[in-house]
Amino acid sequence: MKGLHIVSWILLVVGGLNWGLVGAFDLNVVEYLGSTIATIVYVLVGIAAIAAIVEIVTHKKCCSCCVKGSSQSM
């Protein structure tokens, strides 16, 4: 599950940076990969966003720092 978590966050960063470049400079880096690969990347970024929503909703229950009674601090 940790591997999926890492891949999900990497895809979110790639998607966020790409949209930042599109907004700031009208430069879509993902499109340079070709239309088929760009479509795959966009779908994966969308799935990663869904996974991030699940992470946010379930974070407090799963995070060792947030578990009630935990002695660990950030």
N, C-alpha and C positions, 0 to 999 in steps of 0.2 A: 504494500500500500504506500510505503514511503516513496518508491520509485514513481508511482503514478502522481503523487503529490508534487514531486520535483518537476516532472514533465509538465504538469498542469501549470505550475507557476512560471516556468520558462516560456510556455506558449502565451501566457497572459502578458508577460513582459515584451515578447516579440510583437504581439498584437498591439499593445499600448504604445510602444515605440513607433511602430509603423503608422498608427493613426496620428501620433504626434507629428511625424514627418509630413504626413498628408495635409494636416491642418496648417502647419507652419510654412511648409515649402512646396506644397502640392507635389510631393515626391512619394510615390508608392513603391517601396522597395520590394514588397512581396510580388508585385506584378512582373518584376524583372525575372522571376523564376519560371515564368511561362504560365499560361492560363490554367492548365490542368493542375500543376503543382500549387498555384496560388489558390485555386478552389479548395484543394485538400487542406492547405494551411488555414484558410478562413474557417472551414468546418471544424478543424481541430482546435482553433482558438475559441470558437463558439462553445464547443464541448468543454474546454478548459474553464470558460467563464461559468458554465453550469456547475462544474466541479468546485469552483471557488465559492459559489453561493452555498453549496452544501457544506464546505469547510467553515464558512462564516457561521452558518446556522448551528453546526455541531461542534464548533471550536471549544466552547467552554466545557463541554462534557469530555472532550478528548485530550485537552491540553493539560499536561502535568502541572503547569504553573497556575492554571485557573481552577483546578479541582478543589472543591471545598475542603479546608483543613490541610492543604498542602503546605509544607514548611519551606518549599522553594520560593525564591523571589526572582524577579526579572533583573 
